């Protein structure tokens, strides 16, 4: 009867003491995430474009006559406040060299970014529809503030476009835990 003989292969002994249970090492924070220069840049751009949209739309005399424009003012106002507060948090975290990767903090950032960016996008879409109606379909752009409406709508779209990466980075960070 032919039987195979067991062969013994040397195995390295696992390290004992400190080396056995070393803490997990986090990857370097990706630019665009909270408490990074890229994240601060995104927040400042969100704030600037949403504040510009808010100011342009609020300075027109007849924006309160259209519900979509009122919604745009409300959404960009909320986006401006949210982005400004998170920019301050990013500045503080960068100055004291702290990470904002706490699970609860990331959840709040993700939820806030999701809500404000969705509201800004919806308001910009509604306002774009109204500006197209006023300009192309009704042809009464000459008696309205069409250039201001279009500029404010474009600024809201740019604000949403800059807010989307912040939401996606925070969502990815939250989902990878």
Order of alpha helices (4+ residues) and beta strands (2+ residues): alpha-alpha-alpha-alpha
